[in-house]
């Protein structure tokens, strides 16, 4: 089947938008949740890795990885998109933004350029037969990095453009942008800069006798663009690969004072807990201190998470992830009133299995959480939940 016919098939299947599981019929302003992605529908065995942004026109864009072979990370994987013009209550047809065509396209990290309103999408790619472990061991080519743009409110995107040579060091092997929304700086001396939090892996040290523990060699970094995503460069690079902290999938938010807060999954590090964070005072160029454990997020298991800084006087910094330290279960939202120094639980969305998530501003009164969940396991659906901002402060 050609890429065009695959796209047309997916579009036809989703021609009737999914609506909320709650009282959506009473009007979009009263809906609480919807389910834009259901595994097994639309030609995909599984949908994973959600990412969301709201455009300048108020359209909500929900990205995901459409996995044809199952929930695993390897195989024929496309980046797909559904659009909502009513705040996430109903969704338009599914479209393919980046087709794998047998290979893997993933780790969507979208952001809206504050200067032009253009939607910029950064993502990664690798051969569909290559596993993360093989790439980390140097047995398969390192991941490639691509950028796409949409100037029509997310209806169409440019073809993926390779920017690997601008943002990946030759010694790096695994590479992951986000996943989840990237960041546009809206104040301070770097206003307008696009910041994509990311992670990478390096080869084990030459004198290491333990080359099998690839996870010991993860590190964080940031991609920066000061021209709306046309050109890119590396910002900070976390080069401490001693296994104490292994900064992995990352998220970022701009704090009220203009600093950039980074929060990352700690993948197999020896430090306590599973979340680490750091702060940049120069728009992601450098870190004020290396990634360090975040003890007030001790309930979070090893999983991706999302951050979002609410606007307004005294508005909190939010964080979303599962809240059972022993399993991917019980999706929740935390709040921080001290710019990420500490977090407290603000809301628990359910007691069900759950995994990756992304926070997105819907309007002045509403925040959305796009998250993986299900009844028997966390990868059955991707749900969109609307939360009142007042209840999160």
C-alpha positions as CSV (number, residue, x, y, z in Angstrom):
1,X,0.0,0.0,0.0
2,X,1.4,3.4,-0.9
3,X,1.8,6.2,1.7
4,X,-1.0,8.2,0.0
5,X,-3.5,5.2,0.2
6,X,-2.5,4.6,3.8
7,X,-3.3,8.2,4.6
8,X,-6.6,8.1,2.8
9,X,-7.6,4.9,4.6
10,X,-6.8,6.4,8.0
11,X,-8.7,9.6,7.1
12,X,-11.7,7.6,6.0
13,X,-11.8,5.5,9.2
14,X,-11.8,8.7,11.4
15,X,-14.2,10.7,9.2
16,X,-16.7,10.8,12.1
17,X,-15.0,12.5,15.0
18,X,-14.9,10.7,18.4
19,X,-16.6,12.7,21.1
20,X,-16.5,12.7,24.8
21,X,-17.3,9.8,27.1
22,X,-19.2,12.2,29.3
23,X,-21.8,14.9,28.7
24,X,-20.4,16.3,25.4
25,X,-23.9,16.5,23.8
26,X,-24.8,19.3,26.2
27,X,-22.2,21.5,24.5
28,X,-18.4,21.8,24.1
29,X,-18.1,24.1,27.2
30,X,-19.4,21.3,29.4
31,X,-17.3,18.3,28.2
32,X,-14.8,16.8,30.6
33,X,-13.0,14.2,28.4
34,X,-12.7,12.6,25.0
35,X,-10.7,9.8,23.4
36,X,-9.0,10.9,20.2
37,X,-7.0,7.6,19.8
38,X,-8.2,4.0,20.3
39,X,-5.7,1.2,19.7
40,X,-6.8,-1.1,16.9
41,X,-8.7,1.6,15.0
42,X,-7.6,3.5,11.9
43,X,-5.1,0.9,10.6
44,X,-2.9,1.0,13.7
45,X,-2.5,-1.7,16.3
46,X,-1.5,0.9,18.9
47,X,-1.2,4.6,19.5
48,X,1.4,5.8,21.9
49,X,3.5,8.9,22.9
50,X,1.0,11.8,23.0
51,X,2.0,15.4,22.4
52,X,-0.2,18.5,22.2
53,X,-0.2,22.2,21.5
54,X,-2.8,24.9,21.1
55,X,-2.4,27.0,18.0
56,X,-2.7,30.8,17.8
57,X,-6.2,30.3,16.5
58,X,-7.2,28.2,19.5
59,X,-7.1,24.8,17.6
60,X,-5.9,21.9,19.7
61,X,-3.4,19.6,18.0
62,X,-3.0,16.1,19.4
63,X,0.0,14.2,18.0
64,X,0.8,10.6,18.6
65,X,2.8,7.7,17.3
66,X,0.7,5.4,15.2
67,X,2.3,2.0,15.6
68,X,1.2,-0.6,13.0
69,X,2.8,-3.7,14.6
70,X,1.8,-3.2,18.2
71,X,2.7,-1.1,21.3
72,X,6.5,-1.8,21.0
73,X,8.9,0.9,20.2
74,X,10.3,-0.8,17.1
75,X,8.7,-1.3,13.7
76,X,6.5,0.6,11.2
77,X,5.6,3.7,13.1
78,X,4.0,7.0,11.7
79,X,3.5,10.3,13.5
80,X,-0.2,11.1,13.3
81,X,-2.4,14.0,14.2
82,X,-6.0,14.9,15.1
83,X,-7.3,18.5,15.4
84,X,-10.0,19.9,17.7
85,X,-11.6,23.2,17.2
86,X,-13.8,23.0,20.3
87,X,-11.2,22.6,23.1
88,X,-10.8,18.8,22.9
89,X,-14.4,17.8,23.0
90,X,-14.5,16.4,19.5
91,X,-11.8,15.6,17.0
92,X,-11.4,15.8,13.2
93,X,-10.0,13.1,10.9
94,X,-6.7,11.4,11.5
95,X,-3.9,12.5,9.3
96,X,-0.3,11.2,8.9
97,X,2.2,14.0,9.5
98,X,5.4,11.8,9.0
99,X,5.1,8.4,7.4
100,X,7.5,5.7,8.5
101,X,6.9,3.6,5.4
102,X,8.3,0.6,7.2
103,X,10.7,2.6,9.4
104,X,10.2,4.3,12.7
105,X,9.1,8.0,13.1
106,X,8.6,9.1,16.6
107,X,9.2,11.3,19.6
108,X,7.0,14.2,18.4
109,X,7.9,17.5,20.0
110,X,5.6,20.2,18.6
111,X,5.8,23.9,19.5
112,X,4.1,27.1,18.2
113,X,6.4,29.9,17.0
114,X,5.2,32.9,19.0
115,X,6.4,35.3,16.3
116,X,4.5,33.8,13.4
117,X,2.0,31.3,14.7
118,X,3.7,28.5,12.7
119,X,3.5,25.1,14.2
120,X,7.0,23.5,14.3
121,X,7.4,19.8,14.8
122,X,10.7,18.2,15.7
123,X,10.9,14.4,15.7
124,X,13.3,11.4,15.4
125,X,13.6,8.5,13.0
126,X,15.5,5.2,12.7
127,X,15.2,1.9,10.7
128,X,12.2,-0.1,11.6
129,X,14.2,-3.1,12.3
130,X,16.6,-1.4,14.8
131,X,15.8,-1.6,18.5
132,X,16.9,1.1,21.0
133,X,19.3,-1.4,22.6
134,X,20.9,-2.1,19.2
135,X,21.3,1.6,18.5
136,X,22.9,2.2,21.9
137,X,25.3,-0.7,21.4
138,X,26.4,0.7,18.0
139,X,24.9,-2.2,16.1
140,X,22.5,0.0,14.1
141,X,22.8,3.6,12.8
142,X,22.2,6.4,15.2
143,X,18.8,8.1,15.2
144,X,18.2,11.0,12.8
145,X,16.4,14.3,13.8
146,X,13.9,16.1,11.6
147,X,11.8,19.2,11.6
148,X,8.5,20.1,9.9
149,X,6.4,23.2,9.7
150,X,2.7,24.0,9.3
151,X,1.5,27.5,8.4
152,X,-2.2,26.6,8.1
153,X,-3.2,25.8,11.7
154,X,-1.9,22.2,11.6
155,X,-3.9,21.1,8.5
156,X,-0.8,20.4,6.4
157,X,2.9,20.0,7.3
158,X,6.0,20.3,5.2
159,X,8.0,17.0,4.5
160,X,10.5,16.1,7.3
161,X,13.8,18.0,6.9
162,X,16.9,16.4,8.3
163,X,18.7,18.6,10.9
164,X,20.8,15.8,12.5
165,X,24.2,17.3,11.6
166,X,23.2,20.5,13.4
167,X,22.1,18.9,16.7
168,X,23.7,15.5,17.2
169,X,27.3,14.9,18.2
170,X,29.1,12.2,16.2
171,X,29.6,10.1,19.4
172,X,25.9,10.0,20.2
173,X,23.9,6.9,19.4
174,X,20.3,6.9,20.7
175,X,18.5,10.3,20.4
176,X,15.0,11.3,21.6
177,X,13.3,14.7,21.3
178,X,10.9,15.3,24.2
179,X,8.5,13.5,23.8
180,X,5.7,16.0,24.4
181,X,5.4,19.6,23.6
182,X,8.5,21.7,23.2
183,X,8.9,25.3,24.5
184,X,8.7,28.8,23.0
185,X,10.2,31.5,25.2
186,X,7.9,34.4,25.6
187,X,9.9,36.8,27.8
188,X,13.4,37.8,28.6
189,X,16.4,38.4,26.4
190,X,15.8,35.2,24.4
191,X,12.1,35.9,23.7
192,X,11.0,33.9,20.6
193,X,13.5,31.1,21.0
194,X,12.3,27.6,20.5
195,X,13.7,25.1,23.0
196,X,13.3,21.3,22.5
197,X,14.3,19.2,25.6
198,X,16.0,16.0,24.5
199,X,18.2,13.1,25.5
200,X,20.9,11.0,23.9
201,X,23.2,8.0,24.7
202,X,26.9,7.7,24.3
203,X,29.2,4.7,23.8
204,X,30.4,3.1,27.0
205,X,33.8,4.3,28.2
206,X,36.7,2.6,26.5
207,X,37.9,1.2,29.8
208,X,34.4,-0.1,30.8
209,X,34.1,-3.8,31.4
210,X,30.3,-3.5,31.6
211,X,29.3,-2.7,28.0
212,X,25.9,-4.4,28.3
213,X,24.3,-1.8,30.6
214,X,23.5,0.7,27.9
215,X,21.2,2.7,30.2
216,X,24.2,3.9,32.2
217,X,25.1,6.2,29.4
218,X,22.1,8.4,28.9
219,X,22.3,12.2,29.1
220,X,20.2,15.3,28.5
221,X,20.5,18.2,26.1
222,X,18.5,20.9,24.4
223,X,17.9,21.9,20.8
224,X,17.7,25.7,20.2
225,X,16.4,27.8,17.3
226,X,16.3,31.6,17.2
227,X,14.7,31.8,13.7
228,X,11.4,29.9,14.0
229,X,12.9,26.5,13.4
230,X,14.8,27.2,10.2
231,X,18.2,26.6,11.7
232,X,19.1,24.7,14.9
233,X,22.0,24.2,17.3
234,X,22.8,22.5,20.5
235,X,22.2,24.3,23.8
236,X,23.4,22.6,27.0
237,X,24.7,19.1,27.0
238,X,24.6,16.9,30.1
239,X,27.9,15.1,29.7
240,X,28.0,13.4,33.1
241,X,27.5,9.7,32.2
242,X,28.7,8.1,35.4
243,X,25.4,6.3,36.1
244,X,24.3,8.3,39.1
245,X,21.7,10.3,37.1
246,X,20.7,9.2,33.7
247,X,18.6,12.0,32.3
248,X,16.2,10.5,29.7
249,X,12.9,11.7,28.2
250,X,12.6,15.4,29.0
251,X,10.2,18.3,29.4
252,X,10.6,22.0,29.8
253,X,8.7,25.1,31.0
254,X,9.5,28.8,31.2
255,X,9.2,30.0,34.8
256,X,7.6,33.4,35.7
257,X,11.1,35.0,36.1
258,X,12.2,33.9,32.6
259,X,14.4,31.0,33.6
260,X,13.8,27.6,31.9
261,X,12.9,24.6,34.1
262,X,13.9,21.1,32.8
263,X,12.4,17.9,34.3
264,X,13.6,14.4,33.0
265,X,13.0,10.7,33.5
266,X,15.9,9.1,35.4
267,X,16.5,5.9,33.5
268,X,18.3,3.4,35.7
269,X,20.4,5.9,37.6
270,X,21.7,5.1,41.1
271,X,20.2,8.3,42.6
272,X,17.0,8.0,44.6
273,X,13.7,8.4,42.9
274,X,12.9,8.4,39.1
275,X,12.7,12.2,38.4
276,X,15.5,14.7,38.0
277,X,15.4,18.4,37.2
278,X,17.6,21.4,36.5
279,X,17.3,25.1,35.6
280,X,18.8,27.3,32.9
281,X,19.2,31.1,33.3
282,X,20.3,31.7,29.7
283,X,17.4,30.2,27.6
284,X,18.8,26.6,27.5
285,X,22.4,27.4,26.6
286,X,23.7,26.1,29.9
287,X,22.4,24.6,33.1
288,X,22.7,26.4,36.4
289,X,23.5,23.0,38.0
290,X,23.5,19.5,36.6
291,X,20.4,17.4,36.7
292,X,19.6,16.3,40.3
293,X,16.9,14.2,41.9
294,X,13.5,15.8,42.5
295,X,12.5,14.2,45.9
296,X,8.9,15.6,46.0
297,X,8.0,13.5,42.8
298,X,9.0,10.3,44.5
299,X,5.6,8.7,43.7
300,X,6.3,8.8,39.9
301,X,7.5,5.5,38.4
302,X,10.1,5.3,35.6
303,X,8.1,7.0,32.8
304,X,7.9,10.1,30.7
305,X,6.2,13.2,32.2
306,X,5.1,16.7,31.2
307,X,5.4,20.2,32.6
308,X,3.4,23.4,32.0
309,X,3.7,26.8,33.6
310,X,0.3,28.4,34.1
311,X,0.0,32.2,33.5
312,X,-1.0,34.9,35.9
313,X,0.1,36.2,39.3
314,X,1.1,33.3,41.6
315,X,0.2,30.7,38.9
316,X,1.8,27.3,39.6
317,X,4.1,25.1,37.6
318,X,2.3,21.8,36.7
319,X,3.6,18.3,36.2
320,X,1.8,15.2,35.0
321,X,2.6,11.5,35.2
322,X,1.4,8.3,36.8
323,X,1.4,8.4,40.6
324,X,2.0,4.8,41.6
325,X,5.8,4.4,42.2
326,X,5.5,0.6,41.6
327,X,3.6,0.7,38.3
328,X,2.4,2.8,35.4
329,X,-1.0,3.6,37.0
330,X,-3.1,6.4,38.5
331,X,-2.4,9.4,36.3
332,X,-2.1,12.6,38.3
333,X,-1.2,16.3,38.1
334,X,1.2,17.9,40.6
335,X,1.6,21.7,41.2
336,X,4.6,23.7,42.3
337,X,4.3,27.2,43.8
338,X,8.0,27.7,44.2
339,X,9.2,27.3,40.6
340,X,9.9,23.6,40.7
341,X,11.7,23.4,44.0
342,X,8.9,21.2,45.4
343,X,5.7,19.7,44.1
344,X,2.4,18.6,45.8
345,X,-0.4,16.5,44.3
346,X,-3.2,18.6,42.8
347,X,-5.4,16.1,41.1
348,X,-5.6,12.3,40.5
349,X,-7.4,11.6,37.2
350,X,-8.2,7.9,37.8
351,X,-6.9,4.8,39.4
352,X,-6.4,3.1,36.0
353,X,-3.3,2.0,34.2
354,X,-1.6,5.0,32.6
355,X,1.7,6.0,31.1
356,X,2.9,8.9,28.9
357,X,1.1,12.3,29.0
358,X,1.3,15.9,27.8
359,X,-0.1,19.1,29.4
360,X,-1.5,21.8,27.2
361,X,-3.3,25.1,27.8
362,X,-6.8,25.0,26.3
363,X,-8.1,28.5,27.3
364,X,-7.7,30.9,30.2
365,X,-9.8,28.7,32.4
366,X,-8.9,25.2,31.2
367,X,-5.8,22.9,31.1
368,X,-5.8,19.7,29.1
369,X,-4.0,16.4,29.8
370,X,-3.5,14.1,26.8
371,X,-2.5,10.7,28.3
372,X,-2.2,7.0,27.6
373,X,-4.6,4.9,29.6
374,X,-6.8,1.8,29.6
375,X,-8.6,-0.7,31.8
376,X,-6.4,-3.8,31.4
377,X,-3.2,-1.9,30.4
378,X,-2.0,1.7,29.8
379,X,-1.8,1.5,26.0
380,X,-5.4,0.9,25.0
381,X,-6.3,4.5,24.4
382,X,-5.1,8.1,24.5
383,X,-7.6,10.1,26.4
384,X,-7.9,13.9,26.6
385,X,-9.0,15.3,30.0
386,X,-10.1,18.9,30.6
387,X,-9.3,20.4,34.0
388,X,-10.4,23.6,35.5
389,X,-7.4,25.9,36.2
390,X,-8.9,27.1,39.4
391,X,-8.8,23.7,40.9
392,X,-5.1,23.3,40.2
393,X,-3.9,26.6,41.8
